[in-house]
């Protein structure tokens, strides 16, 4: 590919100029091309911080994508949105996001690889396109990147806490106040490596906002809004304040409504700025049938006591 620097590119870094003009290549990819000597300015190799001059001629080739090592498996995925950069998919409960021990060919990634030609490679061949994750037994919306540039932009939004992520959760107990903010760092539980916990030891900041939507006899339906995205964050935080998620096998009580579907947690709303068009997009997915059925049963119990 050939790019000729214009007046507006003068004194800008070569990696920045190329990534802005060639939408299919990310800035980190450009930097790698420069380091490997595959990008030339006026026929000569340069450093990544080379400052452009008007009329400079940049020549480079975009390397062919590395073949993915994930087994493609045809699945009936619930795709809410797709274009050349981004996919928004509604993940069902019970599905693991990417291959791991015990789940090699039944994950969301297996289905995506079978259906989508290109996915970003930043997270490696076993997690192509995966910008963020939700737990196996959490249902709802995920954004997936189809190229590295889109991936970098979406991760940046997550880091800057500008992505809208709202979840619906059914918890044990009746929360008396309408809203709350949980600001408690989360790290690995030193006594049980399967669990996360609120701790100041080897932890990361974690903030969850919640709003009560509906109260039942012994349960509460809440909407949780994430500022951060730590592993098991909502599950850990709601348990921390004494209202664990219904059906949660790790953090909830043993006696619960049902454990067939795991925790009652659904990623309902997802919003972000499109990495190419800069348009704000927002999507919402309805509760799964099993979740709705339990809510209706709880409503009926309340009605029966009146």
Backbone torsions as a table, in degrees:
resi	resn	phi	psi	omega
1	UNK	NA	143.8	-177.6
2	UNK	-119.6	132.1	177.2
3	UNK	-130.3	132.8	175.7
4	UNK	-109.3	122.5	-176.3
5	UNK	-66.7	133.8	178.7
6	UNK	-103.0	179.0	-176.7
7	UNK	-58.2	-37.4	-177.3
8	UNK	-72.4	-9.4	179.8
9	UNK	-93.7	-9.0	-176.0
10	UNK	-58.3	130.1	178.9
11	UNK	74.4	2.7	174.5
12	UNK	-85.9	150.2	179.0
13	UNK	-66.5	144.8	-177.6
14	UNK	-62.4	-38.6	-178.9
15	UNK	-66.7	-34.9	179.1
16	UNK	-68.9	-43.9	-179.0
17	UNK	-62.5	-47.3	-176.9
18	UNK	-64.6	-43.7	-178.0
19	UNK	-67.4	-28.6	179.0
20	UNK	-77.1	-32.4	-177.9
21	UNK	-86.2	-44.5	-179.5
22	UNK	-94.0	93.6	-173.2
23	UNK	-63.7	-22.8	-176.4
24	UNK	-81.5	-5.0	-178.9
25	UNK	-122.3	134.3	-178.1
26	UNK	-85.9	167.0	-179.3
27	UNK	-64.8	-38.1	178.2
28	UNK	-65.9	-34.3	176.4
29	UNK	-66.3	-41.1	177.9
30	UNK	-61.2	-44.4	179.7
31	UNK	-60.4	-37.8	178.0
32	UNK	-67.7	-40.2	177.2
33	UNK	-60.5	-42.0	-179.8
34	UNK	-64.0	-46.2	-178.0
35	UNK	-62.9	-33.5	-178.1
36	UNK	-87.9	0.2	178.2
37	UNK	77.1	18.4	-179.2
38	UNK	-93.8	1.4	176.2
39	UNK	-123.7	126.5	-177.5
40	UNK	-120.5	143.0	173.6
41	UNK	-116.7	119.2	-176.2
42	UNK	55.1	36.7	176.2
43	UNK	81.5	3.5	-176.5
44	UNK	-123.1	144.3	174.1
45	UNK	-67.7	148.8	-179.5
46	UNK	-134.5	174.8	174.8
47	UNK	-92.6	163.3	-176.6
48	UNK	-64.2	-24.9	-179.1
49	UNK	-95.0	15.7	178.0
50	UNK	-58.9	130.1	-180.0
51	UNK	-92.6	129.2	-173.2
52	UNK	-71.9	148.6	172.3
53	UNK	-119.3	149.6	-179.1
54	UNK	-60.6	131.6	179.9
55	UNK	92.7	-7.9	176.4
56	UNK	-56.8	138.8	179.6
57	UNK	-107.9	117.7	-179.7
58	UNK	-102.4	128.7	176.7
59	UNK	-123.9	131.6	176.4
60	UNK	-160.6	162.9	175.5
61	UNK	-122.8	135.0	176.9
62	UNK	-80.4	120.7	-177.8
63	UNK	-64.3	149.2	177.8
64	UNK	-64.9	144.5	179.9
65	UNK	-62.4	143.4	177.6
66	UNK	-73.8	129.5	179.9
67	UNK	-57.8	136.5	-179.9
68	UNK	-76.0	147.4	-179.0
69	UNK	-101.5	8.8	178.1
70	UNK	-86.5	135.6	179.4
71	UNK	-70.7	122.1	176.6
72	UNK	-70.8	131.5	178.5
73	UNK	-131.7	121.1	-179.4
74	UNK	-64.4	126.7	179.8
75	UNK	-139.0	155.9	176.5
76	UNK	-91.3	77.0	-177.0
77	UNK	-76.0	145.2	179.5
78	UNK	-93.0	85.2	-177.9
79	UNK	-84.3	120.0	179.9
80	UNK	-89.2	-29.0	-177.8
81	UNK	-159.0	143.2	175.2
82	UNK	-155.4	135.5	170.2
83	UNK	-143.3	-161.5	-175.2
84	UNK	-71.7	-11.5	-175.6
85	UNK	-117.7	-34.4	-167.6
86	UNK	-137.1	147.1	169.5
87	UNK	-125.1	138.7	170.1
88	UNK	-116.9	120.5	-175.6
89	UNK	-123.9	144.1	177.8
90	UNK	-96.6	103.2	-176.0
91	UNK	-80.7	132.4	177.0
92	UNK	-77.9	157.5	175.0
93	UNK	-65.2	147.0	179.7
94	UNK	92.6	-8.9	-179.0
95	UNK	-101.0	128.0	175.4
96	UNK	-77.3	146.0	-175.7
97	UNK	-73.5	-47.2	-177.6
98	UNK	-137.7	159.0	-177.2
99	UNK	-56.5	139.6	177.6
100	UNK	-158.2	-179.5	-179.7
101	UNK	-55.5	126.2	180.0
102	UNK	87.7	-10.4	179.6
103	UNK	-140.0	89.0	-177.5
104	UNK	-103.0	-27.5	-174.5
105	UNK	-138.8	18.8	179.9
106	UNK	-125.8	27.3	-175.9
107	UNK	-101.9	168.7	176.6
108	UNK	-58.6	-39.7	179.6
109	UNK	-61.5	-40.0	177.2
110	UNK	-57.9	-42.4	179.0
111	UNK	-68.4	-39.3	179.7
112	UNK	-65.6	-42.8	-179.5
113	UNK	-61.9	-34.7	179.2
114	UNK	-72.0	-24.7	-171.9
115	UNK	-107.0	-25.8	-172.9
116	UNK	-115.8	133.4	-177.1
117	UNK	-70.3	-42.3	-174.6
118	UNK	-126.6	136.6	173.1
119	UNK	-138.1	150.4	-178.6
120	UNK	-63.4	152.7	-176.9
121	UNK	-111.2	9.7	-175.2
122	UNK	-60.0	-37.9	-178.0
123	UNK	-90.7	13.6	176.3
124	UNK	89.6	173.1	-172.6
125	UNK	-71.0	-20.6	-179.2
126	UNK	-89.2	-12.4	179.5
127	UNK	-132.8	47.7	-177.4
128	UNK	-62.3	131.7	175.5
129	UNK	81.0	-11.3	-172.3
130	UNK	-78.4	112.2	-179.6
131	UNK	-89.8	-40.3	177.9
132	UNK	-149.7	164.5	-175.6
133	UNK	-126.3	161.5	165.9
134	UNK	-130.5	155.6	-175.0
135	UNK	-62.4	159.7	179.9
136	UNK	-51.2	-48.0	-174.7
137	UNK	-93.6	11.5	170.6
138	UNK	-97.8	132.2	178.7
139	UNK	-98.5	166.0	171.1
140	UNK	124.0	-163.6	-165.0
141	UNK	-87.0	136.8	175.4
142	UNK	-131.5	145.4	171.5
143	UNK	-102.6	139.1	-177.2
144	UNK	-126.5	135.9	-178.4
145	UNK	-94.3	135.9	-179.7
146	UNK	-95.7	-7.6	175.6
147	UNK	-151.9	163.8	-174.1
148	UNK	-65.6	-34.7	-179.0
149	UNK	-65.7	-44.0	176.6
150	UNK	-62.7	-39.8	179.8
151	UNK	-59.1	-48.1	-179.1
152	UNK	-61.4	-41.1	-179.0
153	UNK	-66.4	-41.1	-179.8
154	UNK	-69.4	-39.4	176.7
155	UNK	-63.4	-39.8	178.2
156	UNK	-59.4	-41.3	178.4
157	UNK	-65.1	-38.0	176.3
158	UNK	-63.6	-43.1	180.0
159	UNK	-65.2	-34.8	-179.8
160	UNK	-86.5	1.1	175.9
161	UNK	62.0	36.8	179.6
162	UNK	-103.9	-4.8	177.5
163	UNK	-79.0	134.0	176.8
164	UNK	-85.3	121.0	176.9
165	UNK	-135.9	109.0	179.7
166	UNK	-121.2	132.3	-176.7
167	UNK	-118.6	151.4	169.6
168	UNK	-106.1	132.4	-178.0
169	UNK	-136.1	139.1	173.3
170	UNK	-102.4	123.6	-175.1
171	UNK	-121.7	157.0	174.3
172	UNK	-73.7	143.0	177.6
173	UNK	91.2	163.2	-179.9
174	UNK	-108.6	112.8	-179.6
175	UNK	-79.7	122.7	-173.8
176	UNK	-80.0	-34.8	-178.7
177	UNK	-89.1	157.7	-171.6
178	UNK	-82.3	-35.3	-176.6
179	UNK	-137.3	159.3	177.4
180	UNK	-161.8	160.2	176.2
181	UNK	-127.8	126.5	178.7
182	UNK	-108.8	114.0	-179.7
183	UNK	-119.7	92.1	-175.7
184	UNK	-146.6	122.5	-178.1
185	UNK	-63.2	148.5	-176.8
186	UNK	-121.8	136.4	176.8
187	UNK	-146.3	177.6	-179.9
188	UNK	-69.3	137.0	176.7
189	UNK	-71.8	122.6	-174.7
190	UNK	-72.3	-19.3	-179.4
191	UNK	-96.5	-19.1	179.3
192	UNK	-142.5	103.1	-173.5
193	UNK	-68.8	-11.7	175.9
194	UNK	-78.9	-18.3	-174.3
195	UNK	-104.0	155.2	166.7
196	UNK	-106.7	162.4	-179.4
197	UNK	-153.5	164.0	173.9
198	UNK	-80.5	122.8	-175.1
199	UNK	-161.3	157.5	175.3
200	UNK	-100.8	4.2	-179.5
201	UNK	-98.3	119.9	178.8
202	UNK	47.7	47.9	-175.8
203	UNK	-118.3	172.0	175.6
204	UNK	-125.8	149.1	178.7
205	UNK	-56.9	142.5	179.2
206	UNK	-146.2	129.8	-178.6
207	UNK	-133.2	126.4	177.3
208	UNK	-127.1	131.6	173.3
209	UNK	-105.2	140.3	177.0
210	UNK	-133.9	151.2	177.2
211	UNK	-132.1	131.7	177.6
212	UNK	-74.9	127.4	178.1
213	UNK	-100.3	-36.3	-176.4
214	UNK	-161.0	139.0	178.2
215	UNK	-110.2	141.6	178.1
216	UNK	-121.0	-167.6	-175.3
217	UNK	-62.4	-49.0	-178.5
218	UNK	-131.1	14.5	-174.6
219	UNK	-140.1	165.2	177.8
220	UNK	-139.0	136.4	173.6
221	UNK	-96.8	123.0	-177.2
222	UNK	-124.9	154.2	169.1
223	UNK	-104.6	127.9	179.1
224	UNK	-111.3	132.4	177.0
225	UNK	-114.4	126.1	-176.7
226	UNK	-91.5	132.8	166.8
227	UNK	-91.4	-36.9	179.1
228	UNK	-119.6	172.1	-177.9
229	UNK	-132.3	62.8	-179.9
230	UNK	-80.7	157.1	178.4
231	UNK	-57.4	127.6	178.4
232	UNK	60.4	25.3	-169.4
233	UNK	-55.3	-53.6	-177.6
234	UNK	-63.9	-41.1	-179.2
235	UNK	-62.0	-43.6	-179.9
236	UNK	-69.5	-45.3	-176.2
237	UNK	-66.6	-43.5	-179.5
238	UNK	-67.2	-35.3	174.8
239	UNK	-66.6	-36.7	-179.1
240	UNK	-60.6	-36.0	-179.6
241	UNK	-93.5	7.0	173.7
242	UNK	93.0	14.0	179.4
243	UNK	-130.3	71.7	-177.1
244	UNK	-65.9	155.3	-179.7
245	UNK	-68.8	141.9	176.0
246	UNK	-66.1	135.4	176.8
247	UNK	79.1	4.2	-176.9
248	UNK	-77.1	114.3	-176.2
249	UNK	-72.9	-19.3	-178.5
250	UNK	-96.3	-42.1	-170.5
251	UNK	-114.9	-10.2	-177.0
252	UNK	-96.3	171.6	177.3
253	UNK	-70.0	157.7	-178.3
254	UNK	-66.9	-40.0	179.9
255	UNK	-90.2	114.5	-176.1
256	UNK	-146.6	-179.2	-176.3
257	UNK	-61.2	-53.3	179.0
258	UNK	-161.0	149.7	176.8
259	UNK	-117.1	8.2	-178.4
260	UNK	-60.2	-37.6	-175.7
261	UNK	-109.4	9.1	-176.9
262	UNK	72.6	-157.0	-175.9
263	UNK	-65.8	145.6	177.9
264	UNK	-85.5	85.9	-177.2
265	UNK	-143.5	127.8	-174.7
266	UNK	-134.2	124.0	176.8
267	UNK	-78.5	90.5	-170.0
268	UNK	-79.2	-43.2	-172.1
269	UNK	-125.9	134.9	178.8
270	UNK	-136.5	125.5	179.7
271	UNK	-137.0	141.2	-178.8
272	UNK	-159.6	164.3	176.2
273	UNK	-88.2	126.7	-178.1
274	UNK	-60.6	130.9	-174.0
275	UNK	-65.3	-18.9	179.9
276	UNK	-105.1	-49.9	-174.3
277	UNK	-84.7	-18.2	-176.8
278	UNK	64.6	19.7	174.9
279	UNK	-86.8	138.2	176.9
280	UNK	-77.4	127.1	178.8
281	UNK	-118.0	139.9	177.4
282	UNK	-140.1	137.7	-176.6
283	UNK	-131.5	149.8	176.9
284	UNK	-134.4	139.0	179.5
285	UNK	-120.1	134.3	-179.2
286	UNK	-68.2	160.4	177.2
287	UNK	-61.5	145.8	173.6
288	UNK	-61.9	157.9	-176.1
289	UNK	-57.7	-43.2	-176.9
290	UNK	-63.3	-35.3	179.1
291	UNK	-68.1	-45.9	179.6
292	UNK	-62.1	-40.1	-179.1
293	UNK	-63.2	-40.7	179.2
294	UNK	-67.2	-40.4	177.5
295	UNK	-59.9	-43.1	179.6
296	UNK	-64.6	-38.0	177.9
297	UNK	-64.4	-40.5	179.1
298	UNK	-67.1	-37.8	176.6
299	UNK	-63.3	-39.9	-179.8
300	UNK	-66.1	-37.6	177.4
301	UNK	-61.6	-41.1	177.5
302	UNK	-64.2	-43.0	-179.1
303	UNK	-64.6	-36.7	-177.5
304	UNK	-67.9	-23.8	-177.7
305	UNK	-89.0	-7.4	-179.5
306	UNK	-87.6	NA	NA
